[in-house]
């Protein structure tokens, strides 16, 4: 028996002819590892697709979850917009309150959209701001200067509430929404509102050298007549890549329970862990089945994990990325052999510290691990948190 302080999730996904994650030049993201260039998928890309997925395992389908929104325009569109048209409140008052709230929420550069950080706020925080703005407007419905001064005073750290969203909503469950509890939040204007991520996501990369090509394409004009130029209406090119990607995710279980329930992480075993258990069950399904990808219409980059391993234990997590420091053959069997060799080497040096379960479409075995299907694997991981032991 062991206490599941960490859950480590390793996976292999295969994608042909896709452009999963682009850089600023429109090309596939890359990295060099072991002296070889690999195709890469950023952790930000992976997390966004998991948190916005709309299927039976969507994280917002979990009972007790709270939504959040990430934007530079939360004040304008979520706080001020609902107040427009209210009896007696002038446009000048709304403009003054909006300006004060933008600076209070986004910091000193918040008076311009370009200067604002795309900030993640939970619905409880948005509602709190909306109520405060409504109160200021109701108190000064026709005096823009007084409304602006009152809104500015609201964010005064010494005389008002300040801009610490945690302090604003002391005791509120999931103030930053489920996304904030899972993936963390950084607020440059207010470090006290920062939230440590409980789910740590590595950049996925191909286990082999990059495989890419430039795809030349043309567009035909459907209304072109026979007596007109027979050339294409448009020609262009784009990069396409193919690859078998290694992914790695760590769930800090005490941190997850702490973020979800508002308890100290040291007290996670004494807290209600049901929501954390459901989150992990959904997360396992999302990692296995939700594909990142640009150019969905022209490449249909939908793929399921060929392999997934989950290890529960209390020791320091460790990535198996070094299994692919020497580029593997671009085949699942070869990648699984490299992973198995790496795990056996780790076990020989450090001992087996956790309990393992895995699923595989290619058969084979993992040292000391029982094979399950995805439903069974996800349920096993959630039960480890629910029971506090495995």
C-alpha positions in Angstrom: 0.0 0.0 0.0 1.2 3.5 -0.8 -0.1 7.0 -0.4 -0.7 8.6 -3.9 0.9 11.9 -3.4 1.6 12.1 -7.1 0.0 10.6 -10.1 2.3 10.4 -13.2 0.7 9.9 -16.6 2.8 8.9 -19.5 1.3 8.5 -23.0 2.1 7.9 -26.7 0.0 9.4 -29.4 0.4 9.0 -33.2 -0.6 11.6 -35.8 -0.1 11.6 -39.6 -0.1 14.5 -41.9 -1.0 17.2 -39.4 0.0 20.6 -38.1 -0.7 20.3 -34.4 0.9 23.4 -32.9 2.3 26.3 -34.9 4.9 28.9 -34.1 4.8 32.5 -35.0 5.9 31.8 -38.5 3.2 29.2 -39.1 5.5 26.3 -39.0 5.3 23.3 -36.6 6.9 23.9 -33.2 10.2 22.1 -32.8 12.8 21.3 -30.2 16.2 19.7 -30.2 16.7 16.7 -27.9 19.6 14.3 -27.9 21.1 16.1 -30.9 18.0 15.5 -33.1 15.3 17.9 -34.0 11.8 16.8 -32.9 8.3 18.1 -33.5 6.8 19.5 -30.4 3.4 20.3 -28.9 3.4 23.0 -26.2 1.9 22.4 -22.8 -0.3 25.5 -23.3 -1.8 24.0 -26.4 -2.4 20.7 -24.7 -4.0 22.3 -21.7 -6.3 24.6 -23.7 -7.7 21.7 -25.7 -8.3 19.6 -22.5 -10.0 22.4 -20.7 -12.2 23.5 -23.6 -13.2 20.0 -24.8 -16.9 19.4 -25.1 -17.6 15.7 -24.7 -18.8 13.3 -22.0 -15.6 13.9 -20.0 -15.5 17.7 -20.3 -14.2 19.1 -17.0 -17.2 21.4 -16.7 -19.4 18.4 -16.8 -18.2 17.5 -13.4 -20.8 18.2 -10.6 -19.6 21.0 -8.4 -17.3 22.5 -11.0 -17.1 26.3 -11.5 -16.4 27.9 -14.8 -13.7 30.5 -15.5 -12.8 32.9 -18.4 -9.4 34.1 -19.6 -9.5 37.5 -21.3 -8.2 41.0 -21.5 -11.7 42.3 -21.7 -13.4 40.8 -18.6 -14.3 44.2 -17.2 -15.8 45.6 -20.4 -17.7 42.5 -21.4 -18.5 40.7 -18.2 -18.7 43.5 -15.6 -19.8 46.7 -17.3 -21.8 45.4 -20.3 -24.6 43.9 -18.0 -25.1 47.3 -16.4 -25.7 49.2 -19.7 -29.3 50.4 -20.0 -29.9 50.3 -16.3 -32.3 53.1 -15.2 -30.5 56.4 -14.4 -26.9 55.2 -15.0 -25.3 57.4 -17.6 -22.7 56.3 -20.2 -20.2 58.6 -18.6 -20.5 56.9 -15.3 -20.1 53.5 -16.9 -17.0 54.7 -18.7 -15.4 56.1 -15.5 -16.1 52.9 -13.6 -14.8 50.7 -16.4 -11.6 52.7 -16.5 -11.1 52.4 -12.7 -11.9 48.7 -12.7 -9.5 48.0 -15.6 -6.6 49.5 -13.7 -7.7 47.8 -10.5 -8.0 44.4 -12.1 -5.2 44.5 -14.7 -2.7 46.8 -13.1 -1.4 50.3 -14.0 -1.3 49.4 -17.7 -4.9 48.2 -17.7 -6.2 51.4 -19.4 -5.4 50.0 -22.8 -6.2 46.5 -24.2 -2.7 46.0 -25.4 -1.4 46.6 -21.9 -3.6 44.1 -20.2 -2.5 40.6 -19.3 -5.0 37.9 -20.5 -6.3 37.1 -17.0 -8.1 34.0 -15.8 -11.0 34.8 -13.5 -13.5 32.4 -12.1 -17.2 33.1 -12.3 -17.4 33.9 -8.5 -14.7 36.5 -9.0 -16.4 38.0 -12.0 -19.8 38.1 -10.2 -18.1 39.8 -7.2 -16.7 42.5 -9.5 -20.0 42.9 -11.2 -21.8 43.4 -7.9 -19.2 46.0 -6.8 -19.5 47.9 -10.0 -23.3 47.8 -9.8 -23.2 49.2 -6.3 -20.9 52.1 -7.3 -23.1 53.0 -10.3 -26.2 52.8 -8.2 -24.7 55.2 -5.6 -23.5 57.7 -8.2 -25.7 57.1 -11.3 -25.2 60.6 -12.8 -21.8 61.7 -11.4 -19.0 60.3 -13.4 -16.2 61.8 -11.3 -17.7 60.5 -8.0 -18.3 57.1 -9.5 -14.7 56.9 -10.8 -13.3 58.0 -7.5 -15.4 55.4 -5.6 -14.4 52.7 -8.0 -10.7 53.6 -7.6 -11.0 53.6 -3.8 -12.5 50.1 -4.0 -9.1 48.8 -5.2 -7.1 50.8 -2.7 -4.9 48.3 -0.8 -5.1 50.2 2.5 -8.6 51.7 2.5 -10.5 49.4 0.0 -10.5 45.8 -0.8 -7.4 45.9 -2.9 -7.1 43.8 -6.0 -6.3 40.5 -4.3 -9.1 38.3 -5.6 -8.4 35.7 -3.0 -9.0 38.3 -0.3 -12.1 39.5 -2.0 -13.7 36.1 -1.9 -12.3 34.7 1.3 -13.9 31.4 2.0 -15.4 31.1 -1.5 -15.0 27.6 -3.1 -13.2 27.6 -6.4 -12.9 31.4 -6.7 -10.7 31.1 -9.9 -12.8 28.3 -11.3 -11.9 24.8 -12.0 -9.2 25.8 -14.6 -7.4 28.0 -12.0 -7.5 25.1 -9.5 -6.1 22.6 -12.0 -3.6 24.6 -14.1 -2.8 27.6 -11.8 -2.9 31.3 -12.4 -0.4 34.2 -12.5 -1.6 37.7 -11.9 1.2 40.1 -12.5 -0.7 43.0 -10.9 -1.4 41.1 -7.8 1.0 38.2 -6.7 -1.3 37.4 -3.8 -3.9 36.2 -6.3 -1.5 33.7 -7.9 -2.4 30.0 -7.7 0.1 27.2 -7.9 -0.8 24.7 -10.7 -1.7 21.3 -9.3 -1.4 19.6 -12.7 2.0 19.9 -14.4 2.2 19.3 -18.1 5.3 18.7 -20.2 5.7 19.7 -23.8 5.0 16.6 -25.9 7.6 15.7 -28.5 8.2 13.1 -31.1 10.2 10.0 -29.9 12.0 10.0 -33.3 13.5 12.7 -35.6 11.1 15.1 -37.1 9.1 14.0 -40.1 7.8 16.9 -42.2 7.1 18.1 -45.7 5.8 21.2 -47.4 2.4 20.7 -48.8 1.7 22.6 -52.0 -2.0 23.3 -52.7 -4.1 25.2 -55.2 -7.7 26.6 -55.2 -10.0 26.3 -58.2 -12.4 29.1 -58.9 -15.8 27.4 -59.4 -17.1 30.4 -61.5 -14.2 30.5 -63.9 -15.3 30.3 -67.6 -13.7 28.2 -70.2 -12.4 31.2 -72.1 -10.6 32.6 -69.0 -7.2 31.9 -67.6 -7.0 28.2 -66.8 -4.7 28.7 -63.9 -5.6 28.3 -60.2 -7.3 31.1 -58.4 -4.8 30.7 -55.5 -1.7 28.6 -54.8 0.0 28.2 -51.5 2.0 25.9 -49.3 1.9 24.8 -45.7 3.9 22.5 -43.5 2.6 19.1 -42.5 4.2 16.8 -40.0 3.8 13.3 -38.7 4.9 11.7 -35.5 4.6 9.5 -32.5 4.6 11.8 -29.5 5.6 11.2 -25.9 3.5 13.1 -23.4 4.0 13.4 -19.6 1.6 14.9 -17.0 2.0 15.0 -13.2 -0.9 15.5 -10.8 0.2 16.9 -7.4 -2.6 15.3 -5.4 -2.3 17.4 -2.2 -2.1 20.5 -4.3 -5.1 19.5 -6.3 -7.2 18.8 -3.2 -6.0 22.0 -1.6 -6.9 24.1 -4.6 -10.3 22.5 -5.0 -11.4 22.4 -1.4 -9.5 25.4 0.1 -7.7 23.4 2.7 -4.0 23.3 3.5 -2.2 20.8 1.2 -0.8 19.0 4.3 -4.4 18.3 5.3 -5.5 16.8 2.0 -6.2 13.3 3.5 -8.7 14.9 5.9 -10.5 16.8 3.2 -13.3 15.8 0.8 -11.6 14.3 -2.2 -14.5 13.4 -4.3 -14.2 16.3 -6.7 -10.4 15.7 -7.1 -11.1 12.1 -7.9 -13.6 13.0 -10.6 -11.2 15.6 -12.0 -8.5 12.9 -12.4 -10.9 10.4 -14.0 -12.0 13.0 -16.6 -8.4 14.2 -17.1 -7.2 10.6 -17.9 -9.9 10.4 -20.6 -9.1 13.8 -22.0 -5.4 13.1 -22.3 -6.1 9.9 -24.1 -8.8 11.1 -26.5 -8.6 14.9 -27.1 -6.3 15.9 -29.9 -4.7 19.3 -30.3 -4.5 20.7 -33.7 -4.5 23.5 -36.2 -6.0 23.0 -39.7 -8.7 20.8 -38.4 -10.7 21.0 -41.6 -7.9 20.0 -43.9 -6.0 17.4 -41.8 -8.6 16.0 -39.3 -5.9 15.4 -36.7 -7.9 13.2 -34.4 -6.1 10.4 -32.6 -6.3 8.3 -29.5 -3.4 7.3 -27.2 -1.8 4.1 -28.3 -0.4 3.7 -24.8 -0.9 5.2 -21.4 0.8 4.4 -18.1 -0.2 5.9 -14.7 1.9 5.5 -11.7 0.7 6.4 -8.2 3.2 7.0 -5.4 4.7 9.4 -2.9 8.2 9.8 -4.2 9.5 12.6 -6.5 8.1 12.3 -10.0 10.4 11.4 -12.9 9.9 11.8 -16.6 10.7 8.9 -19.0 11.8 11.3 -21.7 15.3 10.0 -21.5 14.0 6.8 -23.1 14.0 8.8 -26.3 17.2 10.9 -26.0 18.5 8.6 -28.6 15.8 8.9 -31.3 13.7 5.8 -31.5 12.4 4.2 -34.6 9.1 5.8 -35.6 7.1 2.8 -34.5 5.0 2.2 -31.4 6.7 -1.2 -30.6 10.1 0.4 -30.7 9.0 3.3 -28.4 7.4 0.8 -25.9 10.7 -1.1 -25.9 12.6 2.1 -25.1 10.1 3.1 -22.4 10.4 -0.4 -20.8 14.2 -0.3 -20.9 14.2 3.2 -19.2 11.8 2.1 -16.5 13.8 -1.1 -15.8 16.9 1.1 -15.5 15.2 3.5 -13.1 13.9 0.6 -11.0 17.4 -1.0 -10.8 18.9 2.3 -9.5 16.1 3.7 -7.3 13.8 0.8 -6.7 10.1 0.6 -7.5 8.5 3.4 -5.6 4.9 3.5 -7.0 2.0 1.3 -8.1 1.5 1.1 -11.9 -1.3 0.4 -14.3 -1.3 0.8 -18.1 -3.3 0.4 -21.3 -1.8 -0.5 -24.6 -3.1 -1.1 -28.1 0.1 -2.9 -29.0 0.2 -5.5 -26.3 3.4 -6.0 -24.4 4.0 -5.5 -20.7 5.3 -2.9 -18.3 7.4 -3.8 -15.3 5.2 -4.5 -12.3 2.1 -3.1 -13.9 -1.4 -4.5 -14.6 -3.0 -3.9 -18.0 -6.4 -2.2 -18.1 -8.7 -0.5 -20.7 -9.1 3.3 -20.5 -12.2 3.2 -18.4 -10.5 0.9 -15.9 -7.3 2.9 -15.9 -9.2 6.2 -15.3 -11.3 4.7 -12.5 -8.2 3.2 -10.9 -6.5 6.6 -10.8 -9.6 8.3 -9.4 -10.1 5.6 -6.7 -6.5 6.2 -5.6 -7.4 9.8 -4.7 -10.8 8.9 -3.4 -9.4 6.2 -1.1 -6.2 8.0 -0.2 -4.2 4.9 -0.7 -3.4 2.4 -3.5 
